[in-house]
Amino acid sequence: MQKAITTDIPKGILKEGKPFCWYCIGQTLPINNLIKHQLKIRIPLKFNLDEHLLKYPPEKGEIKNLDKDRLLYAVGLPITIRANNKDLRTWSGWVPVNAKTLMAVIGNGYKGSLDYFVRTGVLETANNQYIVGAQSTLYRHTEPYRGDYRLVELGRKFKAKLAKAKRKEMAELFTKPEYSKLQHLYDWFGKGKLELDIEAVREYLNNTLLKGKAKGKRPFPSA
C-alpha cells in the first residue's frame, strides 16, 4: 500500500493573501531533513570522479581544495538546478550557477572547480555569459555527459555545510519584498516547526520517475 504524503498543516496557516507556496516548501524541505537523512545528488551516469582525476590531473593551483564531495557537487549542478526549476528545462540544458551560493558551499575555490570541469570536457559555458545582477554564469554538461544520471552520496561534513548555506539562503530570500507575504511558511518549514514526511516524498518522486521511464520519457531532458 502506498504511503500517503501528509503535512498536518496547522489551522490558520493558509490565510487569505498568503498562498501555499510549494516552491518555498521544496526549498526549505532539505533544511530540516539534511542532517537526519543521507544526502545524495545526481551526476551524469557516464561520469566517474576517480577515473576522471587520474586521466586529467588538476593543474597546479587549479583546484584549491581537492575534496571529492565538493567536486561531485559542482559536476552535478546542471542536473540539480534544472531539476528544482522546471522553467529551466527549455533552456537547452543551460542553468545559471550563482557565485554567491557556490562560495558558501564550496568556498573560494568554486571557480577553479568549475573551470577544471570545463577544461576537461565535462562542463561548458555559454561563451562565459554572465547574468548581470544575479552573479550567475550559465553552464551545462557537454554532449557525452547528457541524458541519464545516477545518484551518489555525499559525506556528513559536507552535508552539514550545505544545510547551513541553505538556511542562510532561505533566510535572505524571505527578506525580499516579493516574498514577504510568505514569511509564515518559512517560520513553519524553515525553522523546523513543521516537517514533511521525507520518505513518503521520496517514494512518490521515485514512483513518478519510474512511470516516466516506462513511458519512454527521460527524467531530465537532454540539451
Secondary structure, 3 states (H helix, E strand, C coil): CCCCCCCCCCCCCCCCCCCCCHHHHHHHHHHHHCCCCCCEEEEECCCCHHHHHHHCCCCCCCCCCCCHHHHHHHHCHHHHHHHCCHHHHHCCCCEEEEHHHHHHHCCCCHHHHHHHHHHCCCEEEEEEEEECCCCEEEEEECHHHCCCEEEEECCHHHHHHHHHHHHHHHHHHCCCHHHHHHHHHHHHHHCCCCCCCHHHHHHHHHHHHHHHHHCCCCCCCCC
